[in-house]
Amino acid sequence: MKKAIMTTMVLVVLLTAGCGCAGIGSSPTKTVESFVSEFDNGNYDECYRLMSSAYKQETDLAAFVDLCKDVNPEKYEFIEVTNEYVDGDTAVVDVLVNESSVAIKFSLENFIEVEPEYNEVTKEVDLIRKEDEWKITEFPYVLT
């Protein structure tokens, strides 16, 4: 009898724990990492699925795809998620990225030289929880 009760309790604990981590958007960090992965693979419709309903009301899928195709791929290079802050149904994920800028240099030989410069910076991505999934609230240029 004790075995049956123990087995039942273990099953209940395992099933309860398993329910809390289902879904691709089960954490803000996973949502951000999924966006980066899908964007890198050109799966813009999957990226759009990770956006909040408020964002989708303002931007349809076609406009979103156009925006994805028009971003400057040299501006940001995603490195890693560095931190996650959750406050109820909102969250902020800090991401470390290489941010490029243009340096204009003057020389007697070439007069003007334009060279890219890269700096590691931390940027924030805002998310909102909707039905146990975390969604990105604004187009995340830093993840592209």
C-alpha positions in Angstrom: 0.0 0.0 0.0 2.8 2.4 0.9 4.4 1.7 -2.5 1.2 2.6 -4.3 0.9 5.9 -2.5 4.6 6.8 -3.0 4.3 5.9 -6.7 1.2 8.1 -7.1 2.9 11.0 -5.3 6.0 10.8 -7.5 3.8 10.7 -10.6 1.8 13.7 -9.5 5.0 15.7 -8.8 6.6 14.7 -12.1 3.4 15.6 -14.1 3.0 18.9 -12.3 6.7 19.8 -12.9 6.4 18.8 -16.6 3.4 21.1 -17.2 5.2 24.2 -16.1 7.9 24.0 -18.8 6.0 23.1 -21.9 6.0 25.3 -25.0 8.7 27.2 -27.0 7.9 30.4 -25.2 8.1 29.0 -21.7 10.8 31.5 -20.6 11.7 34.9 -21.9 15.2 33.7 -22.6 14.0 30.8 -24.7 11.8 33.1 -26.7 14.7 35.4 -27.5 17.0 32.5 -28.4 14.2 31.0 -30.6 13.8 34.4 -32.4 17.6 34.5 -33.1 17.6 30.9 -34.4 14.6 31.3 -36.6 15.8 34.7 -37.9 19.2 33.2 -38.8 17.4 30.4 -40.7 15.1 32.9 -42.6 12.0 31.5 -40.9 10.3 34.9 -40.6 6.8 33.5 -40.1 8.1 31.7 -37.0 9.7 34.9 -35.8 6.3 36.7 -36.3 4.7 34.0 -34.2 7.0 35.0 -31.3 5.7 38.6 -31.5 3.0 40.0 -29.1 -0.6 40.3 -30.2 -0.4 44.1 -29.8 2.5 44.2 -32.2 0.7 42.0 -34.7 -2.3 44.4 -34.6 0.0 47.1 -35.8 2.1 45.1 -38.2 0.8 42.3 -40.5 3.0 39.3 -41.5 3.9 40.8 -45.0 5.1 44.0 -43.4 7.0 42.1 -40.8 8.7 39.9 -43.4 9.7 43.0 -45.4 11.1 44.5 -42.3 13.1 41.3 -41.6 14.6 41.4 -45.1 15.4 45.1 -45.0 17.4 45.1 -41.7 21.1 45.7 -41.9 22.7 42.4 -41.0 26.0 44.1 -40.2 24.6 46.4 -37.5 24.2 43.7 -34.7 25.7 40.3 -34.1 24.0 38.4 -31.3 26.4 36.9 -28.8 24.4 35.7 -25.9 21.6 36.3 -23.3 23.3 37.7 -20.2 20.3 38.3 -17.9 16.6 37.9 -17.5 14.3 40.0 -15.3 10.7 38.8 -14.8 8.1 41.0 -13.1 4.7 39.2 -13.3 3.6 39.1 -16.9 6.4 41.3 -18.2 10.1 40.6 -18.7 13.3 42.2 -19.9 16.1 40.1 -21.4 19.5 41.5 -21.6 21.5 40.4 -24.7 25.1 41.0 -25.4 25.7 41.9 -29.0 28.5 43.2 -31.2 27.3 46.6 -32.4 28.9 48.1 -35.5 29.4 51.7 -36.2 31.3 53.6 -38.9 34.5 55.3 -38.2 35.7 57.9 -40.6 39.4 58.4 -40.7 41.5 60.9 -42.5 44.8 60.1 -44.0 47.2 61.9 -46.4 47.3 58.9 -48.7 43.6 58.1 -49.1 42.1 61.3 -47.7 39.0 59.7 -46.2 38.7 56.1 -45.1 35.5 54.5 -43.8 36.0 51.6 -41.5 33.5 49.6 -39.4 34.1 49.5 -35.7 32.6 46.9 -33.4 31.8 47.2 -29.7 30.3 44.7 -27.4 27.2 46.3 -25.8 24.2 45.0 -23.8 20.8 45.8 -25.2 17.3 45.0 -23.8 14.4 43.1 -25.3 11.0 43.6 -23.7 8.5 40.7 -23.5 5.0 40.0 -22.3 3.5 36.8 -21.1 0.3 35.7 -22.9 -1.3 32.3 -22.1 2.0 30.8 -20.7 4.1 31.9 -23.6 6.5 34.9 -23.7 6.1 37.2 -26.7 8.4 40.0 -27.9 6.7 43.4 -27.8 8.7 45.4 -30.4 10.7 44.5 -33.4 14.0 43.3 -31.9 16.7 44.9 -34.2 19.4 43.7 -31.8 18.5 40.1 -32.6 18.8 40.4 -36.3 
